[in-house]
Amino acid sequence: MATTVQTPVAPSTSTATWQIDAKHSLVEFAVKHMMFTTAKGRFSDLTGTIIHDEADPARSSVEVEIAAASIDTRDENRDTHLRSGDFFEVERFPAIRFKSTRVETAGRDKLRVIGDLTIRDVTREVELDAELTGRGVNPWGQEVSGYTAETKINRKEYGLTWNAALEAGGVLVSDDVKITLEIQAAKQQ
């Protein structure tokens, strides 16, 4: 796998820095459970910065950090198991990180964000299909923007290998994980 290094460039007048607003943002995941239903969860604690250059998206970048312990699947027993060494091992690996290596235009208000996703100190390149969903001024006078992004990963590539065989065949948890981000970010001065 080739690694692309982003060369620092001077900001242009069309470049803006946006801080992710965790209270209005969501990182959600979905996996097949027992081979035929979908189990979903989310992470509620995230921080990050988006540098968006409207004139030249290639000059844009994204960095996000997620607190692995903030996982929530609406089942405390399952969440405890997901925080354990069988999955995220949050005591040893407290953060999930994404850092873009390049951003490409993929259509009107659509971007392809390629970067390094790190889970349990394992880093793999992923590609997110992203979209700028809107921009406006909130009731407090701050300019905000909305983004959505999706990707799919194989959890085993990140050391998340725990599973259980089912009596009828198959496994309890699928290897493929769909990740969806709904992000609101505030423009920084």
C-alpha positions as CSV (number, residue, x, y, z in Angstrom):
1,M,0.0,0.0,0.0
2,A,1.5,3.3,-1.1
3,T,1.6,6.2,1.4
4,T,0.9,9.7,0.3
5,V,2.5,12.5,2.2
6,Q,0.7,15.8,2.2
7,T,3.0,18.7,1.6
8,P,2.2,21.8,3.7
9,V,0.9,24.7,1.6
10,A,0.1,28.2,2.5
11,P,-3.6,28.8,3.1
12,S,-5.6,30.4,0.4
13,T,-8.3,33.0,0.9
14,S,-10.9,30.2,0.2
15,T,-9.5,28.1,3.0
16,A,-11.4,27.9,6.3
17,T,-10.8,26.0,9.5
18,W,-13.8,24.3,11.1
19,Q,-13.9,22.8,14.6
20,I,-16.1,19.7,15.0
21,D,-19.0,20.3,17.4
22,A,-19.4,16.9,19.2
23,K,-22.8,17.9,20.6
24,H,-24.2,18.0,17.1
25,S,-22.1,15.3,15.5
26,L,-22.4,11.5,15.4
27,V,-20.1,8.6,14.5
28,E,-22.2,5.5,14.0
29,F,-21.3,1.9,13.0
30,A,-23.4,-1.0,11.8
31,V,-22.5,-4.7,11.7
32,K,-24.5,-7.8,10.8
33,H,-25.5,-9.7,13.9
34,M,-26.2,-13.5,13.7
35,M,-25.7,-13.1,9.9
36,F,-29.2,-11.6,9.3
37,T,-29.9,-8.6,11.5
38,T,-28.1,-5.3,11.8
39,A,-26.7,-4.1,15.1
40,K,-25.8,-0.4,15.4
41,G,-23.8,1.7,17.8
42,R,-22.2,5.1,18.1
43,F,-19.4,7.0,19.7
44,S,-20.4,10.1,21.5
45,D,-17.1,11.7,22.4
46,L,-15.1,13.1,19.4
47,T,-13.0,16.1,18.5
48,G,-11.5,17.2,15.3
49,T,-10.7,19.8,12.8
50,I,-11.6,20.2,9.1
51,I,-9.6,22.5,6.9
52,H,-11.8,23.1,3.8
53,D,-10.5,24.9,0.7
54,E,-13.5,25.5,-1.5
55,A,-11.4,26.6,-4.5
56,D,-9.0,23.7,-4.3
57,P,-10.3,20.7,-2.3
58,A,-6.8,19.0,-2.6
59,R,-5.6,21.6,-0.1
60,S,-8.2,20.4,2.4
61,S,-7.6,18.1,5.4
62,V,-9.5,16.3,8.2
63,E,-8.3,15.1,11.6
64,V,-10.7,13.3,14.0
65,E,-10.1,11.7,17.4
66,I,-12.8,9.5,19.0
67,A,-12.8,8.3,22.6
68,A,-13.2,4.5,22.3
69,A,-14.8,4.3,25.7
70,S,-17.7,6.4,24.6
71,I,-19.1,3.5,22.6
72,D,-22.9,3.1,23.0
73,T,-25.0,0.3,21.6
74,R,-27.9,0.8,24.0
75,D,-26.9,-2.4,25.8
76,E,-24.5,-1.9,28.8
77,N,-23.3,-5.5,28.8
78,R,-22.4,-5.4,25.1
79,D,-20.8,-2.0,25.6
80,T,-18.6,-3.4,28.4
81,H,-17.6,-6.3,26.2
82,L,-16.8,-3.9,23.3
83,R,-14.6,-1.9,25.7
84,S,-12.7,-5.0,26.8
85,G,-9.6,-6.7,25.3
86,D,-11.8,-8.8,23.0
87,F,-12.5,-5.6,21.0
88,F,-11.3,-2.0,21.6
89,E,-9.3,-2.6,24.8
90,V,-10.0,1.0,25.8
91,E,-7.7,1.1,28.8
92,R,-4.7,0.4,26.5
93,F,-6.0,2.1,23.3
94,P,-8.2,5.0,24.4
95,A,-8.5,6.8,21.1
96,I,-9.6,6.0,17.5
97,R,-8.0,8.4,15.1
98,F,-8.4,9.4,11.5
99,K,-6.0,11.7,9.6
100,S,-6.5,12.5,6.0
101,T,-3.7,12.1,3.5
102,R,-5.5,13.7,0.6
103,V,-8.9,15.0,-0.4
104,E,-10.4,14.8,-3.9
105,T,-13.4,16.2,-5.6
106,A,-16.1,13.6,-6.4
107,G,-18.9,15.8,-7.7
108,R,-20.8,18.9,-6.6
109,D,-20.4,19.2,-2.9
110,K,-19.0,15.7,-2.8
111,L,-15.5,14.7,-1.7
112,R,-13.4,11.6,-1.5
113,V,-11.4,11.8,1.7
114,I,-8.5,9.3,1.9
115,G,-6.6,8.9,5.0
116,D,-5.2,6.7,7.8
117,L,-7.6,5.2,10.3
118,T,-6.0,4.0,13.5
119,I,-7.8,1.5,15.9
120,R,-5.8,-0.4,18.6
121,D,-2.6,1.1,17.2
122,V,-3.2,-0.5,13.8
123,T,-3.3,2.0,11.0
124,R,-4.9,1.3,7.6
125,E,-5.8,3.5,4.7
126,V,-9.5,4.1,4.3
127,E,-11.6,6.1,1.8
128,L,-14.6,8.1,2.9
129,D,-17.3,9.2,0.5
130,A,-18.1,12.7,2.0
131,E,-20.6,15.4,1.2
132,L,-20.9,19.0,2.3
133,T,-24.6,19.0,3.3
134,G,-25.1,22.7,4.1
135,R,-23.8,25.8,5.6
136,G,-25.4,28.6,7.6
137,V,-25.3,30.8,10.7
138,N,-26.7,29.4,13.9
139,P,-28.9,31.5,16.3
140,W,-25.7,32.6,18.2
141,G,-24.2,34.2,15.1
142,Q,-21.6,31.5,14.4
143,E,-21.1,30.1,10.9
144,V,-21.5,26.3,10.9
145,S,-21.3,23.6,8.2
146,G,-22.6,20.1,7.9
147,Y,-20.9,17.1,6.5
148,T,-21.8,13.4,6.1
149,A,-19.3,10.6,5.2
150,E,-19.4,6.9,4.9
151,T,-16.9,4.1,4.6
152,K,-16.7,0.3,5.2
153,I,-13.8,-1.5,7.0
154,N,-13.0,-5.1,7.9
155,R,-12.7,-5.1,11.7
156,K,-10.3,-8.0,11.7
157,E,-7.7,-5.9,10.0
158,Y,-7.6,-3.7,13.1
159,G,-7.3,-6.6,15.6
160,L,-11.0,-6.8,16.4
161,T,-11.2,-10.5,15.9
162,W,-13.5,-11.9,18.7
163,N,-16.4,-13.9,17.4
164,A,-18.7,-16.8,18.3
165,A,-19.8,-19.6,16.0
166,L,-23.5,-20.1,15.7
167,E,-25.1,-23.5,16.2
168,A,-27.0,-23.1,12.9
169,G,-23.8,-22.1,11.1
170,G,-22.2,-18.7,10.6
171,V,-20.9,-16.3,13.2
172,L,-22.3,-13.9,15.7
173,V,-20.6,-10.7,14.4
174,S,-19.8,-9.9,10.7
175,D,-16.3,-8.8,9.7
176,D,-17.5,-5.9,7.7
177,V,-18.4,-2.7,9.5
178,K,-20.2,0.2,7.9
179,I,-19.2,3.6,9.4
180,T,-21.3,6.7,9.0
181,L,-20.3,10.2,10.2
182,E,-22.8,13.1,10.6
183,I,-20.7,16.1,11.4
184,Q,-21.5,19.7,12.3
185,A,-18.5,22.0,12.5
186,A,-18.1,25.7,13.5
187,K,-15.9,28.1,11.5
188,Q,-12.9,29.3,13.4
189,Q,-11.7,32.9,13.2
